[in-house]
Amino acid sequence: MSDYYALILAGGSGTRLWPLSRRKSPKQLLALVGDRTMYRITIERLHPLIPAEKVYVVTNAEMAGMLQEQEPLIDPAHYIIEPSPKDSGPAAALGLAHIHHHDPQATVAILSADHFIGKIDAYQRALRVAHEVAQKGYIVTLGITPSRPSTGFGYIERGDELGEYEGLKVYHTVRFTEKPSREIAERWISDNRHSWNSGMFVLTTGSALHEFTRQQPVFQAALDSTERSIGTADYEHSLNHTWETAPGKSIDFAIMEGARHMAVIPVDIEWSDIGTWASLLDVLSSDEHGNVIIGDHVGVDTRNTLVRGGPRLIATIGLNNLVVVDTADVLLICPIDRVQEVKQLVELLRASKRHDVL
């Protein structure tokens, strides 16, 4: 698969994993599930399907240097800097423009820098199958069987079967819906026709250009001009001009909901986006009381609790269904069912100009 590339989106900050995830130590640069950072794991599990020399990364200027230190095998020229955060839609389009400029026949796996995948062999098989299906003009996404009525993920309704490859069935996508209401999510969880959208897409750059041109024509026209300037002295000026037209939309809202030729591959890869502290209770080994303990801890009657230690011993008594995260300067304690609200804490701190803890 000499035409297969990976585009890693690595510009996010992971605010729901505060206080560990911060501006200078974002989620993708944390060792959350072992002794390697999420970014490094993301790159390594692509081998040998997509080698480092075919990996491109979209990020911001501040983070690029930190990412390069993590994975020096990636060409520094493959780190693509977005002028300002405009969500994943413009970031993906910019990365795809660079890859298309280098190889107009490229097939690209668009991936996040900070997701957990437990079954690497199954994941690589799914990426191989997705590459094959993308050659038929489809935008392919990997679908995850819903385990709860989440309103935080996009859902994909599958229709007729398109074929079977390497033992994996591929389906035509009837509808892509981003973050439905609770009522709708509850209805979809058991109908055996819906998958979570994992945020991983495989497509040719030609298919991507077609959809961005059709759905985001002003931005794509400006981006076409920027692509022609890649490698010239005009590039930075052109990119800044293009970025003024960029819609502040996720890739899901920018093109996926309205895409005409989408396919979904339902997969079992033990996937998690590690979107909140509660996610670690799902993916990390727990003790006999359901606790996930990282660091120095002693507890009495502590159950179903995540403890992420810092520089000191954490001692607990009578805790149940809590998250405890200790760092050198912040201690976070919250119920597991309210971890989504950590983002609100971060927003309050930002509004209070508490940049010392952000």
GIPENOR-V982717 format. One record per pair of residues at least 12 apart in sequence whose C-alpha atoms are under 7 Angstrom apart, sorted by the first residue. I is the first residue (numbers start at 1). J is the second residue. Records with the same first field share a line. If there is no record, write none. Layout:
I = J + J
This chain:
3 = 105 + 106 + 107
4 = 50 + 106 + 107 + 108
5 = 50 + 54 + 55 + 106 + 107 + 108 + 109
6 = 50 + 54 + 55 + 56 + 108 + 109 + 110
7 = 55 + 56 + 57 + 95 + 108 + 109 + 110 + 111
8 = 56 + 57 + 58 + 110 + 111 + 112 + 113
9 = 57 + 58 + 59 + 111 + 112 + 113
10 = 57 + 58 + 59 + 112 + 113
11 = 58 + 59 + 60
13 = 26 + 27
14 = 26 + 27
15 = 343 + 346
16 = 275 + 276 + 340 + 342 + 343
17 = 276 + 277
18 = 342
19 = 330
20 = 327
22 = 358
23 = 358
27 = 114
28 = 113 + 114
33 = 284
38 = 113 + 114 + 115
39 = 113 + 114
40 = 70 + 71
42 = 113
45 = 120
52 = 73 + 74
53 = 74 + 75
55 = 74
56 = 78 + 79
57 = 78 + 79 + 80
58 = 79 + 80 + 81 + 82 + 91 + 95
59 = 80 + 81 + 82
60 = 81 + 82
61 = 81
64 = 79
80 = 95
83 = 240
86 = 247 + 248 + 249
87 = 248 + 249 + 250
88 = 249 + 250 + 251
89 = 249 + 250 + 251 + 254
90 = 246 + 247
96 = 205
97 = 227
98 = 227
100 = 205
101 = 227
104 = 205
106 = 204 + 205
107 = 131 + 203 + 204 + 205
108 = 202 + 203 + 204 + 205
109 = 201 + 202 + 203
110 = 200 + 201 + 202
111 = 199 + 200 + 201
114 = 273
115 = 272 + 273 + 274
116 = 271 + 272 + 273 + 274
117 = 269 + 270 + 271 + 272
118 = 269 + 270 + 271
119 = 269 + 270
122 = 269
123 = 269
129 = 165
130 = 202
131 = 202
134 = 202 + 203 + 204
137 = 207
138 = 203 + 261 + 262 + 263
139 = 201 + 202 + 203 + 261 + 262 + 263
140 = 201 + 202 + 203 + 262 + 263 + 264
141 = 197 + 200 + 201 + 202 + 263 + 264 + 265
142 = 197 + 198 + 200 + 201 + 264 + 265 + 266 + 267
143 = 195 + 196 + 197 + 198 + 264 + 265 + 266 + 267
144 = 195 + 196 + 197 + 198 + 266 + 267 + 268
145 = 195 + 196
146 = 189 + 195 + 196
148 = 189
149 = 182 + 185 + 186 + 189
150 = 185
151 = 179 + 180 + 181 + 182 + 185
152 = 179
153 = 178 + 179 + 196 + 197
154 = 177 + 178 + 179 + 196 + 197
155 = 176 + 177 + 178 + 194 + 195 + 196 + 197
156 = 173 + 175 + 176 + 177 + 194 + 195 + 196 + 197
157 = 173 + 174 + 175 + 176 + 193 + 194 + 195
158 = 171 + 172 + 173 + 174 + 193 + 194 + 264
159 = 171 + 172 + 173 + 174
160 = 172
169 = 265
170 = 263 + 264 + 265
171 = 263 + 264 + 265
172 = 262 + 263 + 264
173 = 262 + 263 + 264
176 = 256 + 257
177 = 257
178 = 252
211 = 255 + 259
212 = 255
215 = 255
218 = 245
219 = 242 + 245 + 246
222 = 242
223 = 242
226 = 238 + 239
276 = 339 + 340
277 = 339
278 = 336 + 339
281 = 306
289 = 303 + 304
290 = 303 + 304 + 305
291 = 303 + 304 + 305 + 306
292 = 305 + 306 + 307
293 = 306 + 307 + 308
294 = 307 + 308 + 309
295 = 308 + 309 + 310
296 = 309 + 312 + 313 + 314
297 = 313 + 314 + 315
298 = 314 + 315 + 316
299 = 315 + 316 + 317
300 = 316 + 317 + 318
301 = 317 + 318 + 319
302 = 316 + 317 + 318 + 319 + 320
303 = 319 + 320 + 321
304 = 320 + 321
305 = 320 + 321 + 322 + 323
306 = 322 + 323 + 324
307 = 323 + 324 + 325
308 = 324 + 325 + 326
309 = 325 + 326
310 = 326 + 327 + 328
311 = 327 + 328
321 = 335 + 336
322 = 334 + 335 + 336
323 = 335 + 336
